[in-house]
Amino acid sequence: MCGINGIICRSATGLRERVDAMNQYLAHRGPDSEGTWVEGEVAFGHRRLSIIDLSDAGNQPMISACGRYVLIFNGEVYNFRELRKQFNYPYISNTDTEVVLAAWSEKGSDAIELFEGMYAFAMWDKKERKLTLVRDRMGVKPLYYSHKNGNFVFSSEIRALLASGVVEKKISHTSLVDYLRYQTVQTPDTILEGVKMLPPATVLEYYPDDDEVKLYKYWYLRNINSNPRLSYEEVKEEVRRLFFAAVEKRLVADVPFGAFLSGGIDSSAVVGAM
C-alpha cells in the first residue's frame, strides 16, 4: 500500500507546501519514503511502502527516461516481469512502477489494457499537458478527486484532499441521505460535496489549459469470454487452475507476506494455495 497525491492549481504559490501537507496525511500508507515533484502549476506527492525492489531506485515520483512523463503509482502490477521484456527501455530499477512508465512511453494510454493487478496511478504528460488518472478493474485501490474553479486535486484518501486547502469540508446533503438510507454512499459520490471517487476500470483525463475533464471506462466484466460447452468436471478443473494461477501472481514480493483471514472458505482456500 502506498499513497499518491496531486494538485494542478491556477495559482502556483505554495504548491510544494500543499502537497507536502497532503503527504503527511498519508504517512501511514507509506512509511518507507516520501517524494514530491513540482513543475509550474503541477505538483505530485508520494508515500512509499516498499514491496518490490526495496532500493531508492524505486522511489517516486518517477520520471520516464525520455523526460516526458511523470508517474506516481499505488498498488502492484502482477505481470510486470513479463511486460518488462516487451519494451526496449533503459531500466534503472526492478520495480513494477518503472514497467508502467516503459509501457506508457511506448504505447500511451493503450498500455492500460496490459496491466494485471490492483492499482491507482497518476501520469502527467509534459508534452500534451495532460493528467491521466487510472483505477484498476475491480477498484481495489482508492482514488478521490475534486475539480472546481480551475483547480484539480486528487489523492488516495479524502482527508489528504482536505489538507491541500483546495477542497472545502462541506457535507453533501444528497450523499448524507444515501448514507442514512443505505449505510453507504454510492460511487462516484462521496460524503463531501464536490469530491468524487474515480470508479473502477475508469480513466480520467484532465487538460488544465482548457480546464476540461474526460472520463471513460477501459474494461467491462461482461467482455470476459467463457466456454458454455465445458462439462461440469471441466469447469471445476478450470476454476481450480484459474484460482491457483491468481494466487501465485500475488505472491511476488521482496518482503515477507501473509494473508488476512476471515475464517471463511474463500480466505482459507487462499492460504491453502499459498
C-alpha positions in Angstrom: 0.0 0.0 0.0 1.3 3.4 -1.0 -0.3 6.9 -1.1 -0.5 9.3 -4.1 -1.4 13.0 -4.1 -1.5 15.7 -6.7 -2.6 19.3 -7.4 -3.0 21.3 -10.5 -3.7 24.8 -9.4 -4.1 28.1 -11.3 -2.1 29.8 -8.5 1.2 28.1 -8.2 2.0 29.8 -4.9 2.7 27.3 -2.1 2.2 24.2 -4.2 5.1 22.3 -2.6 3.8 23.1 0.9 0.4 22.0 -0.1 1.4 18.6 -1.5 3.8 18.1 1.5 0.8 18.6 3.8 -1.1 16.1 1.8 1.7 13.6 2.0 1.8 13.9 5.8 -1.8 12.7 6.0 -0.8 9.6 4.0 2.3 8.7 6.1 0.6 5.6 7.4 0.2 4.3 3.9 3.9 4.7 3.0 6.3 4.8 5.9 9.4 3.9 3.8 10.0 7.0 1.8 8.4 10.3 0.7 8.8 12.2 -2.5 7.5 15.3 -4.3 7.8 16.8 -7.7 6.7 20.3 -8.6 6.8 22.0 -12.0 4.8 25.1 -12.9 1.3 24.6 -11.7 1.6 20.8 -11.3 2.6 19.1 -8.0 2.8 15.4 -7.3 3.4 13.7 -3.9 4.0 10.1 -3.0 4.4 8.0 0.2 6.0 4.6 -0.4 5.6 1.2 1.2 8.4 -0.8 -0.4 7.3 -4.3 -1.7 9.2 -4.8 -4.9 12.8 -3.6 -5.2 13.5 -2.1 -1.8 16.2 0.2 -3.1 16.0 4.0 -3.6 15.7 3.4 -7.3 12.0 2.6 -6.7 11.2 5.9 -5.0 8.6 8.1 -6.5 7.5 10.3 -8.2 9.3 8.6 -11.1 10.2 10.4 -14.4 10.4 8.5 -17.7 13.8 8.1 -19.4 12.7 10.5 -22.2 11.7 13.1 -19.6 8.2 13.4 -20.9 6.1 11.5 -18.3 5.9 11.8 -14.5 4.3 8.9 -12.6 3.0 8.3 -9.1 1.7 4.7 -8.5 -0.1 2.9 -5.7 -0.5 -0.9 -5.9 1.0 -3.7 -7.9 1.1 -4.9 -11.4 1.3 -8.7 -11.1 2.5 -9.4 -14.7 5.3 -6.7 -14.7 8.1 -9.3 -15.2 6.5 -10.5 -18.4 5.8 -6.9 -19.6 9.3 -5.8 -18.7 10.7 -7.9 -21.5 8.4 -6.4 -24.1 9.8 -2.9 -24.0 13.2 -1.6 -25.0 13.6 0.7 -22.1 16.7 1.7 -20.1 15.5 0.4 -16.7 17.3 1.6 -13.6 15.2 -0.4 -11.1 13.4 -3.7 -10.8 10.0 -2.2 -9.9 6.6 -2.7 -11.5 6.3 1.1 -11.4 9.0 1.6 -13.9 7.5 -1.1 -16.2 4.3 1.0 -16.2 6.4 4.0 -17.3 8.1 1.9 -20.0 4.8 0.7 -21.4 3.3 4.1 -21.3 6.3 5.7 -23.0 5.8 3.3 -26.0 2.0 2.8 -26.1 0.5 5.7 -24.3 -2.8 5.1 -22.6 -3.3 1.9 -24.7 -0.8 0.3 -22.2 -3.6 0.2 -19.6 -5.1 -2.9 -21.1 -1.8 -4.8 -20.5 -1.7 -4.3 -16.7 -3.0 -7.1 -14.5 -3.2 -6.0 -10.9 -4.6 -3.7 -8.3 -3.6 -0.1 -8.7 -4.4 3.6 -8.8 -1.9 5.9 -10.5 -1.5 9.3 -12.0 0.5 10.2 -15.1 1.5 13.7 -16.2 2.3 14.2 -19.8 4.6 17.3 -20.1 4.3 17.4 -23.9 0.5 17.2 -24.2 0.0 18.9 -20.8 -2.5 16.2 -19.7 -3.1 14.5 -16.4 -4.3 10.9 -16.6 -5.8 9.1 -13.6 -6.3 5.3 -13.8 -8.0 2.9 -11.3 -7.8 -0.9 -11.5 -10.5 -3.1 -13.0 -12.1 -4.1 -9.7 -11.5 -0.8 -7.9 -9.3 -2.4 -5.2 -7.1 0.8 -4.8 -9.0 4.0 -4.0 -8.6 7.3 -5.8 -10.5 10.5 -5.0 -10.6 13.8 -6.8 -12.1 17.3 -6.9 -12.4 19.7 -9.8 -13.5 23.2 -9.1 -12.7 26.8 -10.1 -9.9 25.7 -12.4 -8.2 23.7 -9.7 -7.8 19.9 -9.8 -6.7 17.9 -6.8 -6.6 14.1 -6.2 -5.4 11.7 -3.5 -5.7 8.1 -2.2 -7.7 9.4 0.8 -10.2 12.2 1.3 -8.5 13.6 4.4 -5.4 14.3 2.3 -7.6 16.2 -0.2 -8.8 18.4 2.7 -5.1 19.0 3.7 -4.5 20.6 0.3 -6.5 23.7 1.3 -8.3 23.5 -2.1 -11.2 21.3 -1.1 -14.0 22.6 1.2 -15.0 20.5 4.2 -18.7 20.6 3.2 -21.1 17.6 3.5 -23.2 16.7 0.5 -26.8 16.6 1.6 -27.7 14.1 -1.1 -24.9 11.7 0.0 -25.9 12.1 3.6 -29.4 10.9 2.7 -27.9 7.9 0.8 -25.7 7.0 3.8 -28.6 7.2 6.2 -30.8 5.1 3.9 -28.2 2.5 2.6 -25.3 2.8 5.2 -23.0 3.7 2.3 -22.5 6.4 -0.3 -22.7 5.1 -3.9 -19.7 5.7 -6.2 -18.8 8.1 -7.7 -20.2 10.3 -5.0 -18.6 10.8 -1.6 -19.8 12.3 1.7 -18.2 15.6 0.7 -19.7 18.0 -1.8 -17.5 18.4 -4.9 -15.4 15.3 -4.1 -15.7 12.2 -6.3 -14.3 8.7 -6.3 -12.9 7.5 -9.6 -15.0 4.4 -10.5 -13.3 1.0 -11.1 -11.9 0.3 -14.6 -12.1 4.0 -15.4 -9.7 6.6 -16.9 -9.9 10.3 -16.1 -8.1 12.8 -18.3 -7.7 16.4 -17.3 -6.5 19.2 -19.6 -5.6 22.2 -17.4 -5.2 24.6 -20.3 -8.9 24.0 -21.2 -10.0 23.1 -17.7 -11.6 20.1 -19.2 -12.2 16.6 -17.6 -13.0 13.5 -19.6 -13.9 10.0 -18.2 -14.2 6.7 -19.9 -14.2 3.0 -19.0 -11.5 0.8 -20.3 -12.8 -2.6 -19.2 -16.1 -4.4 -18.7 -16.8 -7.6 -16.8 -19.3 -8.8 -19.4 -16.5 -8.8 -22.0 -14.8 -11.9 -20.4 -15.0 -14.9 -22.7 -16.4 -18.2 -21.4 -17.0 -21.6 -22.9 -20.5 -22.8 -22.3 -19.7 -26.3 -23.8 -17.4 -27.3 -20.9 -18.7 -30.2 -18.8 -19.2 -29.9 -15.0 -15.9 -31.7 -14.3 -14.0 -29.5 -16.9 -15.5 -26.3 -15.3 -14.3 -27.5 -11.8 -10.8 -28.1 -13.2 -10.7 -24.7 -14.9 -11.8 -22.9 -11.8 -9.1 -24.7 -9.8 -6.5 -23.7 -12.4 -7.5 -20.1 -12.5 -7.7 -19.9 -8.7 -4.1 -21.2 -8.2 -2.8 -19.0 -11.0 -4.4 -15.9 -9.4 -2.9 -16.7 -6.0 0.5 -17.3 -7.5 0.5 -14.0 -9.3 0.0 -12.2 -5.9 3.0 -13.9 -4.2 5.6 -11.7 -5.9 7.3 -9.6 -3.3 10.8 -8.8 -1.9 9.4 -8.7 1.6 7.6 -11.3 3.8 3.9 -11.6 3.0 0.8 -13.0 4.7 -3.0 -13.1 4.5 -5.9 -11.6 6.4 -8.2 -14.5 7.4 -11.9 -14.0 8.0 -12.3 -17.7 8.7 -14.5 -18.4 5.6 -14.0 -20.9 2.9 -12.5 -18.4 0.4 -9.8 -17.0 2.7 -8.8 -20.4 3.9 -8.6 -21.7 0.4 -6.3 -18.7 -0.5 -3.9 -19.6 2.4 -4.1 -23.3 1.4 -3.0 -22.3 -2.1 -0.2 -20.1 -0.8 
